C-alpha cells in the first residue's frame, strides 16, 4: 500500500493486493495481515491482525 501524494491535504492509499486463496480445513484457518508504515524520516511502525476463517454449511 502506498500513499498517492504526501503533499496534498487529502491523499489516498493505492493498494495492490496479492494473495492466494486459503485452503480451509474443518477447523478453519487464521490469516495474518500486516501493515508497515514508513515516515519521511525513515521511522517505521508495524501492526498486524489475525482474521480467523471458518467453514459454514448452509442448509
CNS distance restraints for C-alpha pairs under 8 A (distance, minus, plus):
assign (resid   1 and name CA) (resid  13 and name CA) 6.37 0.50 0.50
assign (resid   1 and name CA) (resid  14 and name CA) 5.47 0.50 0.50
assign (resid   1 and name CA) (resid  15 and name CA) 4.52 0.50 0.50
assign (resid   1 and name CA) (resid  16 and name CA) 6.53 0.50 0.50
assign (resid   2 and name CA) (resid  13 and name CA) 5.59 0.50 0.50
assign (resid   2 and name CA) (resid  14 and name CA) 5.17 0.50 0.50
assign (resid   2 and name CA) (resid  15 and name CA) 6.70 0.50 0.50
assign (resid   3 and name CA) (resid  11 and name CA) 6.59 0.50 0.50
assign (resid   3 and name CA) (resid  12 and name CA) 5.93 0.50 0.50
assign (resid   3 and name CA) (resid  13 and name CA) 4.65 0.50 0.50
assign (resid   3 and name CA) (resid  14 and name CA) 6.13 0.50 0.50
assign (resid   4 and name CA) (resid  11 and name CA) 5.71 0.50 0.50
assign (resid   4 and name CA) (resid  12 and name CA) 5.31 0.50 0.50
assign (resid   4 and name CA) (resid  13 and name CA) 5.76 0.50 0.50
assign (resid   4 and name CA) (resid  14 and name CA) 6.26 0.50 0.50
assign (resid   5 and name CA) (resid  11 and name CA) 5.59 0.50 0.50
assign (resid   5 and name CA) (resid  12 and name CA) 7.46 0.50 0.50
assign (resid   6 and name CA) (resid  11 and name CA) 6.47 0.50 0.50
assign (resid   7 and name CA) (resid  11 and name CA) 7.90 0.50 0.50
assign (resid  22 and name CA) (resid  29 and name CA) 7.95 0.50 0.50
assign (resid  23 and name CA) (resid  29 and name CA) 7.97 0.50 0.50
assign (resid  24 and name CA) (resid  28 and name CA) 5.28 0.50 0.50
assign (resid  24 and name CA) (resid  29 and name CA) 5.84 0.50 0.50
assign (resid  24 and name CA) (resid  53 and name CA) 7.63 0.50 0.50
assign (resid  24 and name CA) (resid  54 and name CA) 7.10 0.50 0.50
assign (resid  24 and name CA) (resid  55 and name CA) 7.02 0.50 0.50
assign (resid  25 and name CA) (resid  29 and name CA) 7.01 0.50 0.50
assign (resid  25 and name CA) (resid  55 and name CA) 7.79 0.50 0.50
assign (resid  26 and name CA) (resid  54 and name CA) 7.44 0.50 0.50
assign (resid  26 and name CA) (resid  55 and name CA) 6.55 0.50 0.50
assign (resid  27 and name CA) (resid  54 and name CA) 6.58 0.50 0.50
assign (resid  27 and name CA) (resid  55 and name CA) 7.67 0.50 0.50
assign (resid  28 and name CA) (resid  52 and name CA) 6.96 0.50 0.50
assign (resid  28 and name CA) (resid  53 and name CA) 5.39 0.50 0.50
assign (resid  28 and name CA) (resid  54 and name CA) 4.06 0.50 0.50
assign (resid  28 and name CA) (resid  55 and name CA) 6.19 0.50 0.50
assign (resid  29 and name CA) (resid  52 and name CA) 5.60 0.50 0.50
assign (resid  29 and name CA) (resid  53 and name CA) 5.30 0.50 0.50
assign (resid  29 and name CA) (resid  54 and name CA) 6.50 0.50 0.50
assign (resid  30 and name CA) (resid  50 and name CA) 6.00 0.50 0.50
assign (resid  30 and name CA) (resid  51 and name CA) 5.46 0.50 0.50
assign (resid  30 and name CA) (resid  52 and name CA) 4.09 0.50 0.50
assign (resid  30 and name CA) (resid  53 and name CA) 6.05 0.50 0.50
assign (resid  31 and name CA) (resid  50 and name CA) 5.42 0.50 0.50
assign (resid  31 and name CA) (resid  51 and name CA) 5.22 0.50 0.50
assign (resid  31 and name CA) (resid  52 and name CA) 6.21 0.50 0.50
assign (resid  31 and name CA) (resid  53 and name CA) 7.58 0.50 0.50
assign (resid  32 and name CA) (resid  48 and name CA) 6.77 0.50 0.50
assign (resid  32 and name CA) (resid  49 and name CA) 5.69 0.50 0.50
assign (resid  32 and name CA) (resid  50 and name CA) 4.28 0.50 0.50
assign (resid  32 and name CA) (resid  51 and name CA) 6.34 0.50 0.50
assign (resid  33 and name CA) (resid  48 and name CA) 5.45 0.50 0.50
assign (resid  33 and name CA) (resid  49 and name CA) 5.47 0.50 0.50
assign (resid  33 and name CA) (resid  50 and name CA) 6.34 0.50 0.50
assign (resid  33 and name CA) (resid  51 and name CA) 7.88 0.50 0.50
assign (resid  34 and name CA) (resid  46 and name CA) 6.92 0.50 0.50
assign (resid  34 and name CA) (resid  47 and name CA) 5.71 0.50 0.50
assign (resid  34 and name CA) (resid  48 and name CA) 4.09 0.50 0.50
assign (resid  34 and name CA) (resid  49 and name CA) 6.58 0.50 0.50
assign (resid  35 and name CA) (resid  46 and name CA) 5.55 0.50 0.50
assign (resid  35 and name CA) (resid  47 and name CA) 5.55 0.50 0.50
assign (resid  35 and name CA) (resid  48 and name CA) 6.21 0.50 0.50
assign (resid  36 and name CA) (resid  44 and name CA) 6.68 0.50 0.50
assign (resid  36 and name CA) (resid  45 and name CA) 5.59 0.50 0.50
assign (resid  36 and name CA) (resid  46 and name CA) 4.20 0.50 0.50
assign (resid  36 and name CA) (resid  47 and name CA) 6.64 0.50 0.50
assign (resid  37 and name CA) (resid  44 and name CA) 5.40 0.50 0.50
assign (resid  37 and name CA) (resid  45 and name CA) 5.34 0.50 0.50
assign (resid  37 and name CA) (resid  46 and name CA) 6.36 0.50 0.50
assign (resid  38 and name CA) (resid  42 and name CA) 5.91 0.50 0.50
assign (resid  38 and name CA) (resid  43 and name CA) 5.53 0.50 0.50
assign (resid  38 and name CA) (resid  44 and name CA) 4.35 0.50 0.50
assign (resid  38 and name CA) (resid  45 and name CA) 6.74 0.50 0.50
assign (resid  39 and name CA) (resid  43 and name CA) 5.39 0.50 0.50
assign (resid  39 and name CA) (resid  44 and name CA) 6.43 0.50 0.50
